[in-house]
Amino acid sequence: MGALIFRRDRILLVERGRAPLEGWWSLPGGVLETGETIEEGLRREVLEETGLRVRPVEAAGIFERILRDARGRPEYHYVLVDYVCRVLGGSLTPADDVNRAEWAPRSRLKEYRLTEGTFEVIEKAYEKRKRRSARV
């Protein structure tokens, strides 16, 4: 699961500090622990990785990612559920399996080495926000 956390025209990105995808940028998030709901796990992962306390607001999308080894065999298979989240408190401090965390401007997203599908998920969420604000 991943968290889409916005601050005006910026989105929070984290640089992965461990395999798989070490050195790649993505949304904060991770895997569920046994017995956790998706929302509980998302709150825990975001807090562990960024120091921020969040509240999931709405599901933004589902994305499937299959990572293959050098021989082309599936090595990791993820089904990601991304949520738009609102920050409730805390202080941005990268930790756990994250090297860095940054509020990235939308205009610079293509400068980041983003994990597969991340750019598309973020753009879709920005467009949804734009449509909502146009209706208000």
N, CA, C and O of each residue as an XYZ file, in Angstrom:
544
protein
N       0.846     -1.172      0.000
C       0.000      0.000      0.000
C       0.884      1.225      0.000
O       2.010      1.198      0.497
N       0.364      2.297     -0.562
C       1.126      3.528     -0.661
C       0.278      4.715     -0.266
O      -0.950      4.673     -0.341
N       0.948      5.780      0.156
C       0.271      6.987      0.614
C       0.561      8.151     -0.323
O       1.718      8.504     -0.549
N      -0.481      8.736     -0.858
C      -0.386      9.964     -1.637
C      -0.632     11.109     -0.670
O      -1.769     11.355     -0.268
N       0.431     11.808     -0.296
C       0.343     12.871      0.697
C       0.730     14.176      0.007
O       1.874     14.351     -0.414
N      -0.227     15.083     -0.102
C      -0.011     16.339     -0.814
C       0.218     17.491      0.152
O      -0.313     17.515      1.262
N       1.017     18.436     -0.300
C       1.201     19.717      0.387
C       1.204     20.761     -0.722
O       2.218     20.970     -1.387
N       0.068     21.410     -0.914
C      -0.139     22.329     -2.023
C       0.171     21.650     -3.357
O      -0.502     20.685     -3.718
N       1.177     22.131     -4.100
C       1.504     21.535     -5.402
C       2.594     20.477     -5.300
O       3.176     20.088     -6.312
N       2.871     20.016     -4.107
C       3.930     19.030     -3.897
C       3.366     17.721     -3.366
O       2.306     17.677     -2.742
N       4.119     16.648     -3.639
C       3.741     15.325     -3.130
C       4.932     14.750     -2.388
O       6.080     14.992     -2.762
N       4.665     14.001     -1.350
C       5.748     13.408     -0.573
C       6.270     12.154     -1.262
O       5.515     11.222     -1.537
N       7.572     12.144     -1.535
C       8.251     10.982     -2.106
C       9.321     10.511     -1.144
O       9.895     11.304     -0.397
N       9.586      9.211     -1.167
C      10.657      8.641     -0.352
C      11.606      7.852     -1.247
O      11.187      7.213     -2.213
N      12.884      7.909     -0.909
C      13.876      7.118     -1.625
C      14.095      5.828     -0.854
O      14.483      5.855      0.314
N      13.848      4.710     -1.499
C      13.976      3.398     -0.870
C      15.419      3.124     -0.463
O      16.352      3.401     -1.217
N      15.589      2.583      0.722
C      16.917      2.319      1.263
C      17.301      0.853      1.278
O      18.412      0.504      1.677
N      16.389     -0.008      0.846
C      16.657     -1.456      0.847
C      16.086     -2.100     -0.406
O      15.229     -1.537     -1.088
N      16.583     -3.291     -0.686
C      16.038     -4.088     -1.796
C      14.634     -4.555     -1.415
O      14.386     -4.755     -0.226
N      13.737     -4.733     -2.317
C      13.945     -4.436     -3.731
C      13.828     -2.938     -3.984
O      13.244     -2.216     -3.176
N      14.365     -2.480     -5.072
C      14.235     -1.105     -5.540
C      15.001     -0.082     -4.701
O      14.606      1.081     -4.629
N      16.078     -0.505     -4.076
C      16.918      0.425     -3.331
C      17.382      1.545     -4.262
O      17.814      1.292     -5.387
N      17.289      2.774     -3.783
C      17.711      3.932     -4.560
C      16.624      4.515     -5.453
O      16.817      5.586     -6.029
N      15.508      3.849     -5.579
C      14.397      4.350     -6.377
C      13.470      5.176     -5.486
O      13.391      4.944     -4.279
N      12.774      6.133     -6.081
C      11.816      6.973     -5.365
C      10.406      6.428     -5.563
O      10.059      5.915     -6.627
N       9.604      6.554     -4.503
C       8.243      6.053     -4.545
C       7.401      6.784     -3.517
O       7.852      7.740     -2.887
N       6.181      6.324     -3.360
C       5.299      6.816     -2.313
C       5.656      6.113     -1.008
O       6.066      4.953     -1.034
N       5.512      6.786      0.129
C       5.705      6.073      1.393
C       4.662      4.969      1.529
O       3.530      5.112      1.067
N       5.044      3.888      2.153
C       4.121      2.776      2.350
C       4.877      1.481      2.513
O       6.094      1.485      2.698
N       4.174      0.385      2.446
C       4.838     -0.901      2.629
C       3.849     -2.038      2.670
O       2.792     -1.992      2.041
N       4.209     -3.053      3.417
C       3.399     -4.272      3.469
C       2.641     -4.363      4.785
O       3.047     -3.805      5.804
N       1.544     -5.076      4.730
C       0.733     -5.288      5.924
C       1.363     -6.333      6.828
O       2.012     -7.269      6.362
N       1.162     -6.159      8.121
C       1.503     -7.200      9.078
C       0.242     -8.028      9.308
O      -0.869     -7.521      9.148
N       0.402     -9.269      9.673
C      -0.735    -10.154      9.891
C      -1.694     -9.535     10.901
O      -1.293     -9.133     11.993
N      -2.953     -9.465     10.521
C      -3.987     -8.947     11.408
C      -4.255     -7.463     11.270
O      -5.210     -6.961     11.862
N      -3.440     -6.741     10.502
C      -3.650     -5.314     10.311
C      -4.669     -5.069      9.198
O      -4.727     -5.814      8.220
N      -5.460     -4.030      9.360
C      -6.269     -3.569      8.253
C      -5.357     -2.755      7.336
O      -4.257     -2.367      7.730
N      -5.815     -2.502      6.127
C      -5.012     -1.697      5.199
C      -4.752     -0.317      5.793
O      -3.627      0.179      5.731
N      -5.759      0.297      6.358
C      -5.583      1.641      6.914
C      -4.630      1.636      8.113
O      -3.810      2.544      8.245
N      -4.723      0.638      8.978
C      -3.790      0.550     10.113
C      -2.354      0.388      9.614
O      -1.435      1.052     10.093
N      -2.185     -0.502      8.650
C      -0.857     -0.737      8.107
C      -0.293      0.494      7.422
O       0.895      0.792      7.553
N      -1.124      1.202      6.702
C      -0.680      2.409      6.019
C      -0.247      3.471      7.018
O       0.804      4.090      6.850
N      -1.047      3.685      8.056
C      -0.668      4.661      9.099
C       0.664      4.275      9.741
O       1.522      5.130      9.957
N       0.834      2.992     10.042
C       2.070      2.524     10.673
C       3.263      2.721      9.743
O       4.291      3.261     10.154
N       3.129      2.286      8.492
C       4.240      2.389      7.545
C       4.651      3.836      7.304
O       5.842      4.147      7.278
N       3.676      4.722      7.126
C       3.998      6.131      6.890
C       4.708      6.711      8.107
O       5.690      7.437      7.957
N       4.235      6.407      9.293
C       4.889      6.902     10.508
C       6.315      6.365     10.611
O       7.239      7.123     10.907
N       6.504      5.070     10.370
C       7.843      4.472     10.447
C       8.804      5.083      9.427
O       9.970      5.327      9.738
N       8.319      5.328      8.224
C       9.193      5.800      7.147
C       9.413      7.304      7.149
O      10.474      7.772      6.736
N       8.422      8.071      7.609
C       8.503      9.524      7.457
C       8.372     10.322      8.744
O       8.697     11.509      8.760
N       7.906      9.704      9.820
C       7.663     10.441     11.056
C       6.345     11.201     11.064
O       6.049     11.917     12.021
N       5.550     11.055     10.006
C       4.273     11.757      9.926
C       3.124     10.848     10.326
O       3.083      9.670      9.969
N       2.179     11.429     11.087
C       0.945     10.730     11.409
C      -0.090     11.141     10.370
O      -0.323     12.329     10.145
N      -0.710     10.142      9.740
C      -1.668     10.440      8.675
C      -2.981      9.733      8.916
O      -3.096      8.799      9.709
N      -3.982     10.236      8.176
C      -5.289      9.579      8.130
C      -5.606      9.302      6.670
O      -5.692     10.236      5.873
N      -5.781      8.039      6.305
C      -6.207      7.732      4.936
C      -7.584      8.332      4.677
O      -8.500      8.162      5.481
N      -7.729      9.037      3.549
C      -8.978      9.711      3.215
C      -9.790      8.901      2.214
O     -10.989      8.695      2.399
N      -9.123      8.439      1.144
C      -9.832      7.645      0.144
C      -8.849      6.833     -0.676
O      -7.700      7.225     -0.877
N      -9.327      5.695     -1.142
C      -8.515      4.868     -2.032
C      -8.378      5.600     -3.361
O      -9.352      6.135     -3.892
N      -7.158      5.616     -3.891
C      -6.889      6.334     -5.139
C      -6.669      5.391     -6.307
O      -6.798      5.797     -7.462
N      -6.341      4.139     -6.026
C      -6.127      3.216     -7.119
C      -5.470      1.929     -6.673
O      -4.933      1.826     -5.570
N      -5.527      0.962     -7.549
C      -4.907     -0.341     -7.312
C      -3.934     -0.583     -8.453
O      -4.254     -0.359     -9.620
N      -2.737     -1.046     -8.098
C      -1.694     -1.257     -9.094
C      -0.985     -2.565     -8.787
O      -0.671     -2.854     -7.633
N      -0.736     -3.341     -9.807
C      -0.026     -4.607     -9.647
C       1.392     -4.459    -10.197
O       1.587     -3.944    -11.299
N       2.380     -4.914     -9.423
C       3.773     -4.845     -9.859
C       4.429     -6.212     -9.677
O       4.412     -6.782     -8.586
N       5.010     -6.730    -10.769
C       5.742     -7.991    -10.728
C       7.195     -7.679    -11.072
O       7.488     -7.190    -12.164
N       8.102     -7.960    -10.141
C       9.534     -7.751    -10.365
C      10.165     -9.098    -10.686
O       9.942    -10.088     -9.988
N      10.944     -9.118    -11.735
C      11.548    -10.369    -12.193
C      13.045    -10.389    -11.920
O      13.696     -9.345    -11.872
N      13.582    -11.597    -11.740
C      15.022    -11.758    -11.532
C      15.742    -11.701    -12.884
O      15.115    -11.466    -13.918
N      17.052    -11.917    -12.868
C      17.871    -11.829    -14.086
C      17.425    -12.824    -15.161
O      17.646    -12.589    -16.349
N      16.811    -13.914    -14.760
C      16.348    -14.923    -15.722
C      14.918    -14.676    -16.207
O      14.386    -15.429    -17.023
N      14.316    -13.620    -15.697
C      12.953    -13.299    -16.106
C      11.876    -13.959    -15.283
O      10.693    -13.834    -15.600
N      12.261    -14.664    -14.225
C      11.275    -15.323    -13.359
C      10.753    -14.335    -12.310
O      11.510    -13.498    -11.819
N       9.468    -14.429    -11.967
C       8.931    -13.542    -10.935
C       9.685    -13.720     -9.620
O       9.835    -14.837     -9.125
N      10.153    -12.613     -9.067
C      10.861    -12.631     -7.785
C      10.006    -11.992     -6.690
O       9.970    -12.470     -5.557
N       9.327    -10.915     -7.043
C       8.417    -10.231     -6.121
C       7.126     -9.955     -6.886
O       7.148     -9.632     -8.073
N       6.002    -10.089     -6.183
C       4.700     -9.794     -6.789
C       3.903     -8.990     -5.773
O       3.547     -9.487     -4.704
N       3.628     -7.736     -6.127
C       2.912     -6.840     -5.224
C       1.590     -6.427     -5.839
O       1.498     -6.210     -7.047
N       0.573     -6.319     -5.009
C      -0.669     -5.670     -5.372
C      -0.756     -4.469     -4.441
O      -0.916     -4.617     -3.230
N      -0.650     -3.274     -5.025
C      -0.577     -2.037     -4.253
C      -1.912     -1.317     -4.267
O      -2.520     -1.127     -5.320
N      -2.358     -0.919     -3.088
C      -3.544     -0.089     -2.954
C      -3.055      1.255     -2.443
O      -2.527      1.345     -1.335
N      -3.227      2.302     -3.247
C      -2.759      3.631     -2.883
C      -3.911      4.465     -2.349
O      -5.013      4.453     -2.897
N      -3.637      5.188     -1.270
C      -4.626      6.030     -0.616
C      -4.147      7.469     -0.560
O      -2.973      7.728     -0.298
N      -5.055      8.406     -0.806
C      -4.788      9.800     -0.506
C      -4.881      9.919      1.007
O      -5.839      9.445      1.618
N      -3.877     10.557      1.610
C      -3.833     10.686      3.069
C      -3.700     12.148      3.475
O      -3.137     12.962      2.741
N      -4.215     12.462      4.631
C      -4.102     13.798      5.214
C      -3.145     13.709      6.400
O      -3.241     12.791      7.215
N      -2.222     14.667      6.491
C      -1.271     14.704      7.606
C      -1.988     15.230      8.842
O      -2.644     16.271      8.800
N      -1.853     14.496      9.941
C      -2.446     14.895     11.216
C      -1.410     15.505     12.146
O      -1.752     16.283     13.037
N      -0.138     15.153     11.941
C       0.916     15.670     12.817
C       2.228     14.968     12.547
O       2.361     14.192     11.601
N       3.186     15.259     13.396
C       4.503     14.672     13.243
C       5.448     15.618     12.531
O       5.084     16.736     12.168
N       6.663     15.148     12.342
C       7.704     15.938     11.696
C       8.398     15.065     10.664
O       8.777     13.933     10.965
N       8.571     15.580      9.445
C       9.153     14.789      8.367
C      10.592     14.419      8.705
O      11.483     15.268      8.727
N      10.797     13.122      8.970
C      12.098     12.570      9.314
C      12.209     11.195      8.679
O      11.581     10.245      9.148
N      13.009     11.072      7.602
C      13.139      9.745      6.980
C      13.741      8.735      7.952
O      14.699      9.042      8.662
N      13.179      7.536      7.981
C      13.653      6.500      8.905
C      13.289      5.135      8.339
O      12.802      5.031      7.213
N      13.523      4.104      9.112
C      13.223      2.727      8.753
C      13.952      2.359      7.473
O      15.182      2.386      7.460
N      13.262      2.019      6.408
C      13.928      1.585      5.174
C      13.967      2.687      4.110
O      13.977      2.398      2.913
N      13.989      3.946      4.550
C      13.987      5.101      3.659
C      15.279      5.894      3.842
O      15.680      6.185      4.969
N      15.927      6.241      2.729
C      17.140      7.077      2.793
C      16.806      8.552      2.879
O      17.402      9.288      3.665
N      15.845      8.984      2.062
C      15.473     10.397      2.015
C      13.976     10.522      1.792
O      13.329      9.622      1.257
N      13.444     11.659      2.214
C      12.042     11.995      1.967
C      11.994     13.452      1.537
O      12.641     14.307      2.142
N      11.221     13.733      0.486
C      11.150     15.094     -0.044
C       9.739     15.424     -0.493
O       8.993     14.563     -0.961
N       9.392     16.704     -0.336
C       8.158     17.223     -0.906
C       8.498     17.628     -2.336
O       9.105     18.676     -2.556
N       8.119     16.819     -3.293
C       8.496     17.014     -4.690
C       7.431     17.824     -5.426
O       6.248     17.489     -5.372
N       7.850     18.894     -6.116
C       6.886     19.635     -6.926
C       6.434     18.808     -8.124
O       7.215     18.058     -8.710
N       5.191     18.956     -8.468
C       4.650     18.203     -9.612
C       5.483     18.443    -10.863
O       5.702     17.518    -11.645
N       5.944     19.654    -11.061
C       6.691     20.007    -12.269
C       8.044     19.311    -12.367
O       8.649     19.297    -13.439
N       8.531     18.732    -11.265
C       9.840     18.080    -11.274
C       9.761     16.562    -11.132
O      10.801     15.917    -10.996
N       8.595     15.980    -11.159
C       8.451     14.545    -10.909
C       9.287     13.694    -11.855
O       9.816     12.660    -11.446
N       9.414     14.103    -13.096
C      10.165     13.294    -14.061
C      11.668     13.315    -13.807
O      12.407     12.554    -14.431
N      12.131     14.174    -12.900
C      13.547     14.215    -12.540
C      13.910     13.120    -11.536
O      15.088     12.820    -11.339
N      12.910     12.533    -10.912
C      13.130     11.481     -9.929
C      13.139     10.122    -10.622
O      12.435      9.907    -11.609
N      13.936      9.226    -10.096
C      13.967      7.833    -10.577
C      12.823      7.109     -9.848
O      13.019      6.486     -8.805
N      11.623      7.215    -10.435
C      10.415      6.697     -9.796
C      10.206      5.222    -10.114
O      10.499      4.756    -11.216
N       9.692      4.498     -9.120
C       9.349      3.100     -9.346
C       8.241      3.013    -10.389
O       7.480      3.959    -10.595
N       8.171      1.866    -11.034
C       7.187      1.635    -12.099
C       5.777      1.959    -11.638
O       5.326      1.486    -10.594
N       5.092      2.768    -12.423
C       3.702      3.096    -12.139
C       3.487      4.266    -11.200
O       2.375      4.789    -11.119
N       4.529      4.694    -10.484
C       4.365      5.756     -9.487
C       3.972      7.078    -10.131
O       3.068      7.758     -9.644
N       4.635      7.448    -11.213
C       4.318      8.707    -11.880
C       2.847      8.733    -12.303
O       2.153      9.726    -12.088
N       2.385      7.659    -12.893
C       1.006      7.593    -13.378
C      -0.004      7.697    -12.235
O      -1.025      8.372    -12.363
N       0.283      7.030    -11.126
C      -0.614      7.089     -9.965
C      -0.680      8.512     -9.420
O      -1.757      9.000     -9.080
N       0.471      9.174     -9.337
C       0.515     10.547     -8.820
C      -0.229     11.491     -9.759
O      -1.022     12.317     -9.308
N       0.021     11.373    -11.058
C      -0.643     12.252    -12.027
C      -2.158     12.068    -11.975
O      -2.906     13.043    -12.042
N      -2.603     10.841    -11.859
C      -4.038     10.561    -11.766
C      -4.638     11.244    -10.527
O      -5.729     11.810    -10.591
N      -3.924     11.186     -9.415
C      -4.403     11.815     -8.177
C      -4.408     13.340     -8.306
O      -5.336     13.993     -7.827
N      -3.390     13.914     -8.941
C      -3.372     15.364     -9.166
C      -4.573     15.786    -10.019
O      -5.240     16.775     -9.715
N      -4.842     15.034    -11.079
C      -5.965     15.378    -11.949
C      -7.293     15.280    -11.212
O      -8.185     16.101    -11.429
N      -7.431     14.294    -10.352
C      -8.657     14.150     -9.562
C      -8.820     15.341     -8.616
O      -9.921     15.866     -8.451
N      -7.699     15.766     -7.988
C      -7.735     16.938     -7.097
C      -8.139     18.186     -7.881
O      -8.917     19.008     -7.396
N      -7.604     18.317     -9.096
C      -7.890     19.478     -9.939
C      -9.378     19.533    -10.278
O      -9.997     20.595    -10.207
N      -9.949     18.384    -10.648
C     -11.378     18.333    -10.974
C     -12.230     18.682     -9.772
O     -13.235     19.383     -9.895
N     -11.826     18.189     -8.599
C     -12.590     18.500     -7.374
C     -12.574     19.979     -7.067
O     -13.609     20.571     -6.760
N     -11.387     20.581     -7.151
C     -11.289     22.003     -6.810
C     -12.027     22.863     -7.837
O     -12.498     23.948     -7.496
N     -12.136     22.410     -9.067
C     -12.868     23.146    -10.095
C     -14.371     23.147     -9.807
O     -15.080     24.079    -10.185
N     -14.842     22.114     -9.145
C     -16.277     22.017     -8.809
C     -16.649     22.858     -7.619
O     -17.825     23.170     -7.430
N     -15.677     23.237     -6.807
C     -15.974     23.973     -5.561
C     -16.205     25.436     -5.833
O     -16.466     26.202     -4.906
